Amino acid sequence: MKKALLITCLLSMGLGSCNTDEFLTVIPETALSSATFFKTEADFQQAVNGAYVPLRSIHNGTSMLLAEQHSDNARYVRNILFGATENQGNLADFNVPTANGITTNSNVLNMYRQNYQIIARTNQILDLIDGVEIPAASKNNLKGQALFLRALAYFELARYFNRAPLHLEPVAERSASAQPLATGEQLYAQIIKDAQEALTLLPKKSAQEAGRATSGSAGALLANVYMIQKKWAEAEAVLKTIVTSNEYSLIPDYNNVFSTTDGNKNNKESVFEVQFLEGSQGLNGSFLYGFMPRPMASNELVTITGTSNPQPLTGEGNVIPTPDIIAAYEAGDKRKDASVAYITLSGALQKDKTFPYIKKYAKPHSLHNNHGMNWPIYRYSEVLLFLAEALMEQNKLGEAIPYLNQVRSRAGLAATTASSQTDLRTAIYQERRVELAFEAKRLHDLVRTGRLMEVITAYGSRVKADKAKYYYPTEGFVPGDAFTNLDPYYGLPAAEADLSPHF
């Protein structure tokens, strides 16, 4: 246990949250440092394992709040008896308090810090791994995973903030952590560099241990960056490599795409997903509970979770599907019933006590607030939709349409009738919304395609015009200053601004 704790502290030193005084003197043989720990293949394997860990915190609810509740896909169920829940409510109401590019929102802070934990840990690995004798195949795999994870962490920072300190080496002391802010362009340049190198080092999915990054994972991330930068030909080339690899395919039934608490993980459609494990090891998720409308009695909750010890949920529920996303599904779309279900809450303050909830993650498990469903980052259906979009933007409509129709066909829908570039662009945007609903994609899509202001302004007008429809308990309640901050990027966290003169 002592060794594990020391390793955790060591790997967190990149931006310095651990007390380092005990590491500054001559190190006894029983203690660990970068000089004594990183010696063997097993050491680097353990360090790489540690670099994956913050992904569980990021995707145990935070990413959904920041990318789905902060969009037109999801809202919260307002409980005026519970009081203010500023850090969730202001995301849904687009009034995140921001001044001089800084915000106090705690969810923003968590996203920022967890990604820098990944960066700190991967920087330590990448700084030392080339100097240690490890079999080449293993070294390439470990190094490729570290590069992918660092690229993914900087990708999140670029998408959410469009600026951030760029650390590429371990930080030995706190003063070195206060780097100037890199621009979004600079961040993306580094992400591309890391992802391209990871792509050449990582094995394909069939040759990799389940749950770890693969060449397909790195390719999907690289293509995602190219899509943001509108480098359509570059994105097309990478995406076609994934498609022709024969490593991935669509699962015929959309109901079976997402993992259960103990099975169906890293399946044929999964390009990369965050690993959770139900049980007492501390690797479990609880995000399902954060996505429930409230207040919910234990006898109501158990109909969804099937747990042996259901407990009531109080306060406010978050990431509740909006009427807008529910209406976005076409008639006959099988994904609707697989993604959204309904429950009636006897204790709700609203006149209409029946609420939707996200069904695609609602899998039975054993214990309250403890489940093992994995979180999808990239699925093969998104690869197909990215490829359709990249081809469409190059006016290769005949090539683009079959990839779009693969996704539609699985959903039980007829082939698209779009024949012009404009209509096909609209069709692809629509397909991404319903195919990837509640997977922390919506905000990023609106920003990437330049539609945020238009879509959210119209959405905000609908919310304010019919508050009861959007889960407010009384007709007289008005959300304060709602829809007044439609900036495409979040402010940097105020708690970090206290530590740096560059914010």
ZIZI-V326606 format. One record per residue. RES is the residue in three letters. BURIAL is I if it has 9 or more other C-alpha atoms within 8 Angstrom, else O. D_LAST is the distance of its C-alpha to the last C-alpha in Angstrom with 1 decimal. Layout:
res = (RES;RES)
burial = (BURIAL;BURIAL)
d_last = (D_LAST;D_LAST)
This chain:
res = (MET;LYS;LYS;ALA;LEU;LEU;ILE;THR;CYS;LEU;LEU;SER;MET;GLY;LEU;GLY;SER;CYS;ASN;THR;ASP;GLU;PHE;LEU;THR;VAL;ILE;PRO;GLU;THR;ALA;LEU;SER;SER;ALA;THR;PHE;PHE;LYS;THR;GLU;ALA;ASP;PHE;GLN;GLN;ALA;VAL;ASN;GLY;ALA;TYR;VAL;PRO;LEU;ARG;SER;ILE;HIS;ASN;GLY;THR;SER;MET;LEU;LEU;ALA;GLU;GLN;HIS;SER;ASP;ASN;ALA;ARG;TYR;VAL;ARG;ASN;ILE;LEU;PHE;GLY;ALA;THR;GLU;ASN;GLN;GLY;ASN;LEU;ALA;ASP;PHE;ASN;VAL;PRO;THR;ALA;ASN;GLY;ILE;THR;THR;ASN;SER;ASN;VAL;LEU;ASN;MET;TYR;ARG;GLN;ASN;TYR;GLN;ILE;ILE;ALA;ARG;THR;ASN;GLN;ILE;LEU;ASP;LEU;ILE;ASP;GLY;VAL;GLU;ILE;PRO;ALA;ALA;SER;LYS;ASN;ASN;LEU;LYS;GLY;GLN;ALA;LEU;PHE;LEU;ARG;ALA;LEU;ALA;TYR;PHE;GLU;LEU;ALA;ARG;TYR;PHE;ASN;ARG;ALA;PRO;LEU;HIS;LEU;GLU;PRO;VAL;ALA;GLU;ARG;SER;ALA;SER;ALA;GLN;PRO;LEU;ALA;THR;GLY;GLU;GLN;LEU;TYR;ALA;GLN;ILE;ILE;LYS;ASP;ALA;GLN;GLU;ALA;LEU;THR;LEU;LEU;PRO;LYS;LYS;SER;ALA;GLN;GLU;ALA;GLY;ARG;ALA;THR;SER;GLY;SER;ALA;GLY;ALA;LEU;LEU;ALA;ASN;VAL;TYR;MET;ILE;GLN;LYS;LYS;TRP;ALA;GLU;ALA;GLU;ALA;VAL;LEU;LYS;THR;ILE;VAL;THR;SER;ASN;GLU;TYR;SER;LEU;ILE;PRO;ASP;TYR;ASN;ASN;VAL;PHE;SER;THR;THR;ASP;GLY;ASN;LYS;ASN;ASN;LYS;GLU;SER;VAL;PHE;GLU;VAL;GLN;PHE;LEU;GLU;GLY;SER;GLN;GLY;LEU;ASN;GLY;SER;PHE;LEU;TYR;GLY;PHE;MET;PRO;ARG;PRO;MET;ALA;SER;ASN;GLU;LEU;VAL;THR;ILE;THR;GLY;THR;SER;ASN;PRO;GLN;PRO;LEU;THR;GLY;GLU;GLY;ASN;VAL;ILE;PRO;THR;PRO;ASP;ILE;ILE;ALA;ALA;TYR;GLU;ALA;GLY;ASP;LYS;ARG;LYS;ASP;ALA;SER;VAL;ALA;TYR;ILE;THR;LEU;SER;GLY;ALA;LEU;GLN;LYS;ASP;LYS;THR;PHE;PRO;TYR;ILE;LYS;LYS;TYR;ALA;LYS;PRO;HIS;SER;LEU;HIS;ASN;ASN;HIS;GLY;MET;ASN;TRP;PRO;ILE;TYR;ARG;TYR;SER;GLU;VAL;LEU;LEU;PHE;LEU;ALA;GLU;ALA;LEU;MET;GLU;GLN;ASN;LYS;LEU;GLY;GLU;ALA;ILE;PRO;TYR;LEU;ASN;GLN;VAL;ARG;SER;ARG;ALA;GLY;LEU;ALA;ALA;THR;THR;ALA;SER;SER;GLN;THR;ASP;LEU;ARG;THR;ALA;ILE;TYR;GLN;GLU;ARG;ARG;VAL;GLU;LEU;ALA;PHE;GLU;ALA;LYS;ARG;LEU;HIS;ASP;LEU;VAL;ARG;THR;GLY;ARG;LEU;MET;GLU;VAL;ILE;THR;ALA;TYR;GLY;SER;ARG;VAL;LYS;ALA;ASP;LYS;ALA;LYS;TYR;TYR;TYR;PRO;THR;GLU;GLY;PHE;VAL;PRO;GLY;ASP;ALA;PHE;THR;ASN;LEU;ASP;PRO;TYR;TYR;GLY;LEU;PRO;ALA;ALA;GLU;ALA;ASP;LEU;SER;PRO;HIS;PHE)
burial = (O;O;O;O;O;I;I;I;I;I;I;I;I;I;I;I;O;O;O;O;O;O;O;O;O;O;I;O;O;O;O;I;I;O;O;O;O;I;O;I;I;O;I;I;I;O;I;I;O;I;I;I;I;I;I;I;I;I;I;I;I;I;I;I;I;I;I;I;I;I;I;I;I;I;I;I;I;I;I;O;O;O;O;O;O;O;I;I;I;I;I;I;I;I;I;I;O;I;O;O;I;I;I;I;I;O;I;I;I;I;I;I;O;I;I;I;I;I;I;I;I;I;I;I;I;I;I;I;I;O;O;O;O;O;O;O;O;I;I;I;I;I;I;I;I;I;I;I;I;I;I;I;I;I;I;I;I;I;I;O;I;I;I;I;I;I;O;O;O;I;I;O;O;I;O;O;I;I;I;O;I;I;I;I;O;O;I;I;O;I;I;I;O;I;I;I;I;I;I;O;I;I;I;I;I;O;O;I;O;O;I;O;I;I;I;I;I;I;I;I;I;I;I;I;I;I;I;O;O;O;I;I;I;I;I;I;O;I;I;I;O;I;I;O;O;O;I;I;O;I;I;O;O;I;O;O;I;I;I;I;I;I;O;I;I;I;O;I;I;I;I;I;I;I;I;I;I;I;I;O;O;O;I;I;I;I;I;I;O;I;I;I;I;I;I;I;I;I;O;I;I;I;O;I;I;I;I;O;O;I;O;I;I;O;O;I;I;I;I;I;I;I;O;O;I;I;O;O;I;O;O;O;I;I;I;I;O;I;I;I;I;O;I;O;I;O;O;I;O;I;O;O;I;O;I;I;I;I;I;I;I;I;I;I;I;I;I;I;O;I;I;I;I;I;I;I;I;I;I;I;I;I;I;I;I;I;I;I;I;I;I;I;I;O;O;I;I;O;I;I;I;I;I;I;I;I;I;I;I;I;I;I;I;O;O;I;O;O;O;O;I;O;I;I;I;O;I;I;O;I;I;I;I;I;O;I;I;I;I;I;I;I;I;I;O;I;I;O;O;O;I;I;O;O;I;I;I;O;I;I;O;O;I;O;O;O;I;I;O;I;I;I;I;O;O;O;O;O;O;O;O;I;I;O;O;I;O;O;O;I;I;I;I;I;O;I;I;O;O;I;O;O;O)
d_last = (37.7;36.5;35.9;33.9;31.6;31.1;30.3;27.7;26.0;26.2;24.8;21.8;20.9;18.6;15.5;17.8;18.9;22.5;24.1;24.9;27.3;30.3;29.4;29.1;32.9;35.7;35.7;39.0;40.6;39.9;36.1;33.7;31.0;29.9;32.9;35.4;34.3;33.7;37.3;39.0;38.7;38.7;35.7;33.6;34.9;33.8;30.3;30.1;31.3;28.5;25.9;27.4;27.1;23.6;24.8;27.1;24.4;22.4;25.7;27.4;26.3;22.5;22.8;25.5;23.7;20.8;23.0;26.4;26.2;23.4;26.1;29.7;31.1;30.6;30.3;30.9;34.3;33.7;35.4;35.5;37.2;34.3;31.7;28.2;26.3;23.1;21.0;23.7;25.2;22.3;21.8;25.4;25.3;22.3;20.9;17.8;16.2;12.9;11.5;8.9;7.9;7.8;11.1;13.4;15.7;17.0;18.1;14.7;13.7;17.0;16.6;13.3;14.8;18.2;17.3;15.7;18.9;20.8;18.9;19.4;23.0;23.8;22.3;24.8;27.6;27.1;26.8;30.2;32.3;33.8;35.2;37.2;40.6;40.5;42.7;41.3;41.3;39.5;36.9;36.2;35.9;33.5;31.4;31.4;30.3;27.3;26.3;26.7;24.7;21.8;22.1;22.3;19.2;17.1;19.2;18.1;14.3;15.2;17.4;15.3;11.8;12.9;9.9;8.9;9.4;13.1;15.2;18.9;20.4;20.7;18.4;21.0;19.0;15.8;14.7;14.8;12.5;9.3;9.6;8.0;7.4;10.9;12.4;14.6;17.6;16.6;16.1;19.5;21.2;20.5;21.6;24.7;25.5;25.3;27.2;29.8;30.5;30.6;33.1;35.4;35.3;35.6;39.0;40.0;40.1;43.8;43.3;40.2;40.1;39.4;35.8;34.3;32.5;35.0;35.3;35.4;32.1;30.5;32.3;31.2;27.5;28.0;30.0;27.3;24.8;27.6;28.3;24.8;25.1;28.7;30.3;33.3;35.8;33.5;32.9;36.6;37.6;35.4;36.4;40.1;39.9;38.9;41.6;44.3;43.5;45.6;43.3;42.4;44.2;44.0;45.5;48.3;47.5;44.0;44.8;44.8;41.6;39.4;40.0;41.9;41.0;43.1;44.0;43.4;40.2;39.0;41.9;43.0;40.5;37.5;35.3;32.7;32.3;30.6;33.4;34.2;37.3;39.2;40.4;39.6;37.7;34.3;33.7;34.6;32.8;33.0;31.2;34.6;34.7;31.4;32.8;35.9;36.8;37.6;39.4;41.5;44.6;45.3;48.4;46.3;43.6;46.1;47.5;44.2;43.4;46.8;45.7;48.2;46.2;44.6;42.8;41.8;38.3;37.1;34.2;32.7;32.9;30.2;30.2;33.6;34.9;35.0;38.3;36.7;36.2;39.6;41.2;39.6;42.0;45.2;48.5;49.6;46.2;46.7;43.0;42.9;45.1;43.4;39.9;40.6;43.1;43.9;44.6;46.2;44.7;47.3;44.9;42.6;42.2;42.3;45.7;45.4;44.9;44.7;41.3;40.1;38.2;37.0;40.1;39.0;37.4;40.0;42.2;44.5;43.6;45.0;42.8;40.7;36.9;37.5;38.0;37.6;37.0;34.7;31.8;32.2;29.4;31.6;35.3;37.9;38.3;34.7;35.7;38.7;36.8;34.2;37.2;38.9;36.0;35.5;39.2;39.3;36.6;38.9;41.8;43.5;44.5;47.6;45.5;42.7;45.0;46.5;43.2;42.3;45.8;45.6;42.9;44.9;48.1;46.8;45.8;49.4;48.7;50.6;49.4;47.1;48.9;46.1;47.5;45.2;41.8;40.4;42.2;41.4;37.6;38.0;40.1;37.6;34.7;37.0;38.1;34.6;34.0;37.0;37.3;33.7;33.4;31.5;30.1;26.5;27.0;27.4;23.9;23.2;26.6;26.0;22.7;24.3;27.4;25.9;27.7;25.1;25.6;29.4;29.9;27.8;28.9;32.5;31.8;30.3;33.4;35.6;33.9;34.2;37.8;39.0;37.0;39.7;39.7;36.0;36.8;36.5;39.4;40.6;41.1;39.8;36.4;33.6;30.0;27.9;25.8;26.3;25.1;22.9;19.7;20.7;17.4;18.1;14.7;13.0;9.8;7.5;9.1;8.8;10.6;8.2;5.4;8.5;8.9;6.2;5.8;3.8;0.0)
